[in-house]
Amino acid sequence: MSSPRRLKWQYPVIAVVAAGAVGFGVLHTSATPASSAAAAKKKPGATDKIKADPPPALFTDAQVTPLAKQQAAQKHTADALFAKWKTAHGSTRDDKAFLTWAAQQVPAPPSKADRTAELHQVQQLAKTRTAAGKKAATWLEVHGKGDIWKLYAHDQRELLPKEQGAVDKGELKSALKLAKAITEKVAALDKQPAPYVLDPSLRPDKHVTAAQKGPYSYPSRHAAKAAAAVTLLSGWSPHRAEDYQAMAAQVTYSRLYMAGHVTSDITAGTLVGDLVGDYFHNAAAAPSAGK
């Protein structure tokens, strides 16, 4: 993941969709009662969710770039690790086997002393929070797991044949699901409490109890999903890669900002996502064996 570009280019698709919310309402005023009833029953998609909750002003390049640079190194590590999987499995897709293998590639969490040092960094960052920063982080936390990436994929599908668009949509959905499953498997084994569990004052709204152990934050699910999505979306539309990378930097930084994670959670999650992205690209032309 390279350092993000200027902030004004970070979310053009999302901005366009959000700006179109009014027009969306106008277009639907002429719908028949039957079609309106059907639409009401339909579960809101990513586009609908972001139209209803447009993005606020996000973080600056100066804020997000240091973490983005640390994440960039994970791509090189993931590519080298995935080469070993490819040697053993070729392009055959076996999601269950890959999940087990990928979980084993995640490094052990940092030592207690190192994690304490990371917690102190998050505590210092928390002192700099602003109302605008909290608003940005909240939006990124809510939509960063899936909505943002599905919206970008939807934008790409607008220029593709219907059949290819459906394939890409399915791949992204499967990649996000697999990234989530791998992070949850590792988290359940390593049991590293989130920063706000270690220091409840970081997020009073979470109402952490004295005996509470989780949620566990190593590795970051947001980071894993973002990295997987960036790899897939960039492969499908290389000229948009920097936009996707910039948005991923926003999502992951928000997790530090609101004490959901420490830095090692983010880099480990990024490694998982990069592995998942490599896996789906490698198997793109092969029959699925483990869906």
Rosetta blueprint (number, residue, H / E / L):
1 M L
2 S L
3 S L
4 P L
5 R L
6 R L
7 L H
8 K H
9 W H
10 Q L
11 Y L
12 P H
13 V H
14 I H
15 A H
16 V H
17 V H
18 A H
19 A H
20 G L
21 A H
22 V H
23 G H
24 F H
25 G H
26 V H
27 L H
28 H H
29 T H
30 S H
31 A L
32 T L
33 P H
34 A H
35 S H
36 S H
37 A H
38 A H
39 A H
40 A H
41 K H
42 K L
43 K L
44 P L
45 G L
46 A H
47 T H
48 D H
49 K H
50 I H
51 K H
52 A H
53 D L
54 P L
55 P L
56 P L
57 A L
58 L L
59 F L
60 T L
61 D H
62 A H
63 Q H
64 V H
65 T H
66 P H
67 L H
68 A H
69 K H
70 Q H
71 Q H
72 A H
73 A H
74 Q H
75 K H
76 H H
77 T H
78 A H
79 D H
80 A H
81 L H
82 F H
83 A H
84 K H
85 W H
86 K H
87 T H
88 A H
89 H H
90 G L
91 S L
92 T L
93 R E
94 D L
95 D H
96 K H
97 A H
98 F H
99 L H
100 T H
101 W H
102 A H
103 A H
104 Q H
105 Q H
106 V L
107 P L
108 A L
109 P L
110 P L
111 S L
112 K H
113 A H
114 D H
115 R H
116 T H
117 A H
118 E H
119 L H
120 H H
121 Q H
122 V H
123 Q H
124 Q H
125 L H
126 A H
127 K L
128 T L
129 R L
130 T L
131 A H
132 A H
133 G H
134 K H
135 K H
136 A H
137 A H
138 T H
139 W H
140 L H
141 E H
142 V H
143 H H
144 G L
145 K L
146 G L
147 D H
148 I H
149 W H
150 K H
151 L H
152 Y H
153 A H
154 H H
155 D H
156 Q H
157 R H
158 E L
159 L L
160 L L
161 P L
162 K H
163 E H
164 Q H
165 G H
166 A H
167 V H
168 D H
169 K H
170 G H
171 E H
172 L H
173 K H
174 S H
175 A H
176 L H
177 K H
178 L H
179 A H
180 K H
181 A H
182 I H
183 T H
184 E H
185 K H
186 V H
187 A H
188 A H
189 L H
190 D H
191 K L
192 Q L
193 P E
194 A L
195 P H
196 Y H
197 V H
198 L H
199 D L
200 P H
201 S H
202 L H
203 R L
204 P H
205 D H
206 K H
207 H L
208 V L
209 T L
210 A L
211 A L
212 Q L
213 K L
214 G L
215 P L
216 Y E
217 S L
218 Y L
219 P L
220 S L
221 R H
222 H H
223 A H
224 A H
225 K H
226 A H
227 A H
228 A H
229 A H
230 V H
231 T H
232 L H
233 L H
234 S H
235 G H
236 W H
237 S L
238 P H
239 H H
240 R H
241 A H
242 E H
243 D H
244 Y H
245 Q H
246 A H
247 M H
248 A H
249 A H
250 Q H
251 V H
252 T H
253 Y H
254 S H
255 R H
256 L H
257 Y H
258 M L
259 A L
260 G L
261 H L
262 V L
263 T H
264 S H
265 D H
266 I H
267 T H
268 A H
269 G H
270 T H
271 L H
272 V H
273 G H
274 D H
275 L H
276 V H
277 G H
278 D H
279 Y H
280 F H
281 H H
282 N H
283 A L
284 A L
285 A L
286 A L
287 P L
288 S E
289 A L
290 G L
291 K L
